[in-house]
Amino acid sequence: MASSSPLFLSAHELAGRLSTNQTTSAAIASAFLDHIASHNHEGKCLNALISVAPRGSVLAQAAALDDERANGRLRSALHGVPIVVKDCFLTDESLGMTTSAGAAVFATMRSRGNAVAVQRVRLIILGKGNMTEFSGMKSDDTPVGWSAHGGMSRSAYRKQGLDEQDQPTAGGSSSGPTVSVSAGFAPLAVGTETAGSAVYPASVNGVYGLKLSFGSVPMDGVCKLSASFDHVGIFARDPVDLGPLADILMGGDAGASGHRAAGAARGFEGLRVGVVANTWGVGEKVAREKWDTPELKDAYESAVQRLRSLVRKVAHPLDVPKAEDVLKYDGETLRSVAYAEFPRNIQEFISCFHPVRGITCLEDIVDWNEEHADVALPKPYTTQTELIAATRCTMTGETCAEVAAQLGRLATAETMGKMMDEHALDVVLSNSDAALVSYASCAGWPVAAVPLGRMTRSGQPFGMFAIARHGGEDVLLTLMRAWDDVFGPCEGPDMDVGDLDSR
């Protein structure tokens, strides 16, 4: 079973072994690369990594980090630990990996440096996580988790004997990073989220996910869907690992000890929690087929009852307005702002690469895709409706800024924030398909995914979302660690690690 392998140790457990000279970063990295080779395009064919760093450069980097450790120089609490980053983060060509955002056109281009987040990470980047192409802005026929350059990300929880429509999903758009953590390709990963694209795939892949507060991590060098609403998300099987990683990304790591984002005490005591109804924030089909089934309804309600005996306060069911009813201003929504901002975001992203004749804007990418349809628009996904729609958007930058500001006000002062103030709540919980993520995105607040179980028939993991106020990462980290102590982690997928068990 996967749980017996060192590949499935937490990042802090690996760091502990490194600090006591039980292993080396080079040995750890080599084991992960072997495991990736066994199951990324072979074995389970997970397609979780769109590109893998060359073994030679990875091992050279790992050896250099081992030397630094031997000389008493630790870059962070996670010194020498491997990680995966979503392929929308720019990585310098010297690392030996493309940066594509899932798009065939960018895979042909040469990057000119690292994204700020990548520069801050300073860990061993093993590979670039596959993703929904352009974070979902490619076309209305693009499946979640699919990209022209990377293909379809596949869940490590897939089961033999199930019809394809019943197989566990890998979610998206941060499918590759979360599958990588779930499958033991790395103990940590970094992704992005506009509205659910980090915490949703975290939940369906059975890992802990945390979308950080808006503006807490610079988005320079990232292929953004929306400049007003995109956030960085982080993933781990053990929530204890998320605090140090958050600190590194937020620029607050203090060597091998200080954890600004992880400074809260362990345990539920003192937390005041609101919980919406089990079917809140999802459509009728998802409610009927998932959250209102006896299995998931019982799991949800049992979690609420257990929380009542653990936390300071539980307000349930919390009556929150539907996001689609209130999160709009003059008929405009987060979605329409994203369409308006996307062409400018793409132009900025193109500037992060060495110049290519004829590729300067989104219209050029649309034309390139048509001219290279065999790789950019492969059957059966032959359209690019949303890219074209974005090129035709006429909303001005001034209007975008006004709508984004008003959506933030509506989410904080008029609806979710107001309700949390009135009920004196620290956190609000929902099911892990809910539009709680829309409130979090409009408000710029952090949101987390915690595991609750696996569906009996398919094995698909499911969980809950949790939202806290801006800068409330410490509150969510406290909740997540206490959750893991009480409810436990999600049962991992069955992964054939072979003789890697002995490493």
Disulfide bonds with the S-S distance in Angstrom:
none
